């Protein structure tokens, strides 16, 4: 642990040193005496913290997630470093923050060859590896040394199909594919399997939460204050809930499969999501609702005093070192780039960890700005506060209006906010969800988890803001963040791994516009070239 004194106010910033996995033995927990544990890593696609019934949510029912929490640990302060699919998953797989991953800081990148994933490493330690659904995506994983496509999350098991409850839900039989994987491995061989549900990613079948799920909009006890509280928005939330429950049903079937195989007792089961729900001001930014993730972990042979609730800060970069430590009974340890995260074994053993802070941020997500630039953010969670530094406040945070705010997925809630603003109604909602942001933001999460009241300019918080900024920048320098070295534009130079590169410039060319595919937003999301958010009634 490295301690840096903050000269602005005498605050001590505690920073964990990175871990390096090299050849040689790594300490293993006592639970491994019964045999190296299996690992089942389950990650939903766009599910927010709190939207599991174990957290008290009344309009989502997740008995399988609740079982994992009941038989293990329910985490109250788990965060992704970057609230977008590909960079969030890259952090999980490498144990490194996104600004430490070169091109993998970006959504839709070419995955850097120099960063080995824990799935690749653990495969070399005698584990059978595989995945179903969505692995690391979207992007190009590159090729392995033998010229084949890299398997960042193991061998693909997506052959099994089933009839989904709605058209928006994937037909992949995740649980059936997991059972096929279990049957295909060598007897007694430990395994590491990645269950990447494609739910609750959009698009949804509107009204399915009520029609298929049997829900009622009155069940929703709270609509976030930056969305209109209408039946349309509430239905959108229930459609999302139906897909969260679909993910959970397959998780339940996987738990049953482990029981039948006699493997449940010695399997580490992790259940989480990659980023916040695909709604405005959530997925694709760095606010509390964007980066705060659900997390439950069970391991009957390895977790002491199950049924606990942990309030420790936990980051997605902690998963890789945890799994490597658990699997380290192999003849050789993993060889990975230095890992920034910490193993969770202390929490499993019910020992205090005392982490003081967590870092979050982002670089380029979806395209939609001139020259394919991103919206760089770095942030710090400490003492119940969230500090955000927006490095390019002159850029549109959710991409330009003329290109449809492409960093916010299309759907009824987004449409409602945009249409209200065009009528001159609730312009402040449009500002919060899509408008320009100041260079600095500070929120007291104990009283303002919605991040509505920016305290950055409040005189009574000036010392705290200075302290948190200094702690953040000191840690980013230690982690060799290019933005601390004046090289932040390197993230905008990495090529985008799809045909949509140079999207903004091509979109502004009428001859090129028809060739661009932006299926994740609605056609009505695109603003007219003369759009003026300050005078919406003139449109």
N, C-alpha and C positions, 0 to 999 in steps of 0.2 A: 504494500500500500504506500503510495506516494502522497505526501501532504504538501500543499501549496498554500501559503498564507496570502489572503486577499488584503492588499494594502488599503483598499477603499473603505473597508469597515471592519477589518479584523476577522472576517469570516474564514474558516478553514474549509478548503475544498478537498475532499478525499477522492483520490483517483486510483482505480485498480490497475496494476501493471498487466500487460498482455501476457497470454500464455503461449508457449511454443511447444508444439508436439514434434518430437524428433524420434529417431530410433532409440530403443531402450524401453524399460518398463515404466509404466505409469501406475500410481497408486490406485487400487481398486477397493470398493466398499466391501464390508463384511458380508453383505448379502450375496456377493458373487461366489461365495464358497459353495453355494448350491448349484453353481453353473452360471456361465455368463448370461445375462438377461437378454431377452428379446426386446425389440423396440417397435412400437406401433405409433407412428407420428401422424396425427389426424389434423388437417388444417382446412377449415371452411374458406370459401371464397367470398369475402365481403360481409362478414358478420361482426356486429359491434359488441363491445363490452356491455354487460348487463342484460343482453337479450338471450339469456339462458335462464330457465326457471330456477336453477340453483341460486341465482342472484336475486330472486324474488320477482322476476318478470311474470306478469299475469296473462299476457297475450301471446306468449310463446311457451310451448311445452317441450322440454328436452330431457326425458327420463334417462337416456343413456349418458349424456353429459353429467347430469345430476348424480348418477351412479358412480362415475369416475371421481367426481368431487367428494362424494360421501365415503368412498373407499380409499381416498388419498388426500390431496391438498387442493383447496380452492384458492386461487390467487386473485387478490383484489387490486394489485398494482403491477400488471404485466403490460409491457409496451413494445410495439414494433418501432425500430429506428426510422422507418420510412413507409408511409401509408399508401403504398401502391403495390400491385401484385408482384411484379418481377423483382424490384429492389428489396421488398420485404422478404421474399423467399430467398434471395441471395444472402441476406443477413443471417437467416436461419441456417442455411447450408454451409456457410463459411465461418460463422462466429465473429464476423467483422462488420463494423458499421459501414454504411453505404459509401461514405466519402473516403473509405479505405479500400475500395474495390474497383477503382478505375471505371471502366465502361459500365460495370455492373451496378453503379450508382443509379443508372438510368433505366427507365421502363423501355422494354423492347430493344435491348442491346445485343451485341455479340459478346457472349460470356467470355471473360478473359481466361486464357489458357493457364495462367500462373496460379489461379486460385482453385485448389482442390476442394471438393465438397466433403462433408462428413460421410455422406453415403458412398462416395468413391473410396474414401479412406477406410471405412469400416468393412467394405467389400474385401479389401486387401488384408483384413484381419480375420478372415474366415467366416464372415457373415454372409448369408444369402440376402440379397437386396432386391426390392421391387417396388413398384408404385401402381396405383390405379387413379384414374381421373386426371387431375391437373398436377403436373410436377412443377418444375421451374418454368415459368411462362409469363408473358410472351417474350420471344427473343430467339436467338440462334445459339445453341449450346456449344457449337464448334465440334471439332473432331478429336478423337483420342489419339494416342501415339501410334496405334495400329491402323489409323486411317478411318475407323468407324466413328459413327456419331457418338459424342459423349453422352453417357447415361448419368446425368447429374443427380437423379433420384432413383437410380437402379433400373432394372428391367421392366418394361411396360407390360401391364396386365389390364387391358381394356377391351378384351374380346367379348366378355359376357355382357349381354344387354337385357333390358327389361322394359316393360311398358310404364312410362312415367305418369304421374298423376296430372300433369299439365304439359302443354306444348313447350313452355319455357324451361322445363326441368330436363336435365340430361338423361338419356336412356341408358347410360352406363350402369351396370349392376356392380357397384363398388364392392359390396359385401361378398357377392358371388365370386368376383375376381380375387378378393383376398383369400377366400377358401381355396380357389385354384392354386394360388401361390403357396399356401400352406401344404397342399398335397404334393406339390412339385419339388419341394426342397428335400435334401437328404435327411434321413432320420437323425434326430439329435442335433442338427446343425442350427445354431442361433440365427435369428433373422432380424432384419431391419426393414420395415415396410412403411411406405408413405401413402396415406390415404388423403388425396387431394380432391375433396368434393368440389364440384363446379357450382354448387349452390352456397349462398343465395345471390350469386351474380345475376345481373339483369341479362335479358329482358324477362319480365314477368307476364303472366296471363292475367289481365286486369280483372279483379273481382274474384280471383281463385281462392283467396284467403277465406272469403265468406262461402262461396259456392262449393268449394272442394274441402276446405279445412273446417267448415262449420263454425267459423268465428263470427264475432259481432264487433262492429266498430266501437261500441260502448265499452268493450274490454280494455281499450287503450287508455291508460290512466294519465298519460302525458304525451303531448306532441311537442317536440323541441320548439322553443319560442321564435326561432328564426324561420319557421315554415308556417304557412297558413293552416289553421286548425279547421279543416273542412272534411267532408265525407270522402272526397277524392283522395286527399292525402292520407287519411286514416285507412282507406282501402289499400293504398299503395304500401303502407306499413304492414298490413295483414298479409298481403301477397308475398312480401319479403319474409314474414314470419313462417308462412307455409313452407318456403324453401329451406329455412333454417331447420325446421322439423324434419324435412326430407333427409338432410345431412345427418341429423341425429338418429333417424331410424336405421340408416345403414351402419352407423357407429354401434347401435345396439346389437345388430346382427353380427358384427365383427366380435363384440365381446362374447356373444354366445358361441361363436366359432372357436374362440380361444379356450373357452371352458370345455367344449367337446374334445378339443385336441389336448387337453391337460396342460395348457401353456399359460393360463391366465395368471397364476401365482408369480411367475417369474418373467412377466412382460411389463416393461415400462410403457405406459399408455399416456400420451400427451394429446390433449385436445385444445385447439385454439383456432384462430382465424388470421388472415394475412393483413387486413386493414379494416377500417370502418365501413359501415353499410354504404351501398352505392347511391347515396342521396346527397343533395347539396350540403356543403360545409362539413362533410364527413370524409369519405374516401378521397384521397388525392391532395390532402393538405396536412397541416401539422398541429391542428387543434386537438384538445383532449379527446373529443369524440372520434377523431381520425386515427390516433395512434394508440389509444387505450384499448387493450384486447382482452377478450375472455380467455381464461386459461384454467384447466384442471388437469392434474397429473396423479395417476395412481400406479403403484407397484407393490403388490401385497408382500413380497419378500424383502423389499428394500426401503419402504417408507415407515418410519416410526410414528406411532400415535395417529393413525389415519382419521379422517374426518375433520382435520384442522383447517383453519382459514389463515392464509398468510397475507400480511400487509407489507412484506418486503418489496422493494423495487426489483423487478425482474425484466430483463430485456431479451428480445429474440436472439441476440448474439450469445446468450447463455446456453442455448440448446446444444450446439455442436460440442462444446467442451464437456457437457454433461454426458452425452452419449459416448464420446470417446473414452471418458473415464470409466463409464460402466462397462465398456467392451474391452478394456485394456488387459484382460487376461490372455489375449492373443500373443503369439510368439514375438511379434513386433508391434510397436505402437504406430499411431498414424503419423504421416508426414503431411503437414498442412502449413500454410502461411501462418504467421503469428496470430493467435486468436485473441480478440479483444474482450470476449465475454468471460464469465465466471461459471464454473460448474455449480449446479443446483444441489449437489450432494449434501451440503451443509443443511439446506432446508429439508431435504428428505430425512436427514438424521435428527431434525428438530433442533438444530443449533442456529443461533442468531448469526446473521451475516453482516448487518450494519451498513448496507450500501447507502451512501448519502445522496446520490443523484443519478440521473439517467440523461442521455443525450438522444435527441431526435433531429430529423431534418429531411431534406429532399433536394433533388436536382431536377433533371428533366423527366417529366411523366409523359402524358400524351402530347403530341405535337399540336400546333395551332397558333404559333407566334412567328413573326418574321425570323428567317434563318434558323428555324427549329430550336430556338433557345428555350431553356427551362425557366423555372421559378425557384431559385436557390433559397433555402431556409436552413438555419441551424437553430436548435432549441435546447433548453435545459429545464428539467424537472427537478425541483429541490424544495424541501420544506413546504410542500403543498402548493407551490407556485409554479407557473409555466412561463418561461421567458422565451420569446421568439425574435430572431434577427432575420429580417427580410432583406437580402442583399441587393435585390433589383426591384425596389418598390415602384418604379415607373412602368414595369411590365404588368400585364393582366395576369392575376394569380391563377385563374382557371382557364387560361388561354383567351385569345381575342374574341370579342363578341361576334365579329363578322364570320369567324370560323366555328361558331356554335358553342363556345365555352367547352371545348372538347375534353377538358380534364374533369368534367362532371358528367357522369353517365346520364343519358336521357331517360325520362320517365315522367309520370304524372305530377310528381312533386316539383321537379325542375320546371316543367311546363307551366305549372300554376304560378310559380314565382315570376317567371319571365312575362307571362301574359298580364299579370297584375301590374307589373312595372310599365308595360307598354300602355296601359290604361291610366297611368298616373296614380296607381294605388299601391300603398305599402312599399314605397321606393326604398325605405330603410332595410327591408328584407333583401331586396336585390343587392344593396350595398354590402350587407353582411355575407351574402353567398357568392357574389360575383364581382363586386367592386374592387377598386384599388385598395391596397393596404399600406399602413405606415411602415417606416423602417424598423421600428421596434414595437413589440407588444408584450404586455405583462398581465397575467391573470392570476387571481387568487382562487384556486380550484376548490377550496373548502366552501366558498360561498358562491362561486360562479363557474361551475363545471361546464357550462355552455359557452364560456369565453365570450361573453357579450360586453363586458365592461373593461376596456383597456386601461390599465393603471400606469402605463409607461410614462405619462406626463404628469401624474399626480405627485406633488412635492413630497408628500409623506412616504412615498415609495421610491424616491430617487436613490437612496442609499442601497436599497435591496436590488434595484435594477442594475446599478453599477457593479455590485458584488456578483450578481448572477452572470452578467456579461463577462466579467473578468474570469470567473470560474470556467465558463463555457469556452472562451477563447484559449485559456491556458490548456485545457484538456484537448481541444482541437489541434493546437500546436503539437502537443505530445503525440497525438495520433497521426501527425503528418498530413493534415487536411490541406489540400492545395489552395483552398480559399484563404487560409491563414498565411500563405506564402505569395499571395498576389497572382496565383495561377488558376483561379476559379473558372476561367473561361474554357479550360480543358474539357470540362464536362459537356459543354455545348458542342465540342468538336468531335466527340465520339459519334460514329455513324449510327443511324437508326436502322434496325434490322427488319425493315419492311418496305413495301413499295410506296408507302406514304411519305417517305422522306421529302423534305423541301415542301411540305404540305401547304404552308401559308402562301408562299410565292406562287405555287401552282394553282392554288384556289383562286387567287386574285386574277389569274389568267382564264378567261371564259372558255377558251379552247381546251384547257387542261382540267377544268373543274369537274366535268362529267366522268373523268377517269378515277377520281378520288373516292375511296370507299370509307365512309364514316358511320358504319352501321350501329355503333354504340350510342349515338345521339339521335334525336328526332330532327326531321327537316325543319320544324318550326323553331328549333333552338337557334338557328342562324339569324343574326341581326342584319339589317340593311346596311350597306356601306356608309350611309350618312347617319347612323345610329348615334344619338346623343343621350346618354343616361340621365343627364341633368334636366332635359326637356322632353320627357317621353311623350307628352300629349301632342307634340308637333309632328309625330310620325304618322 
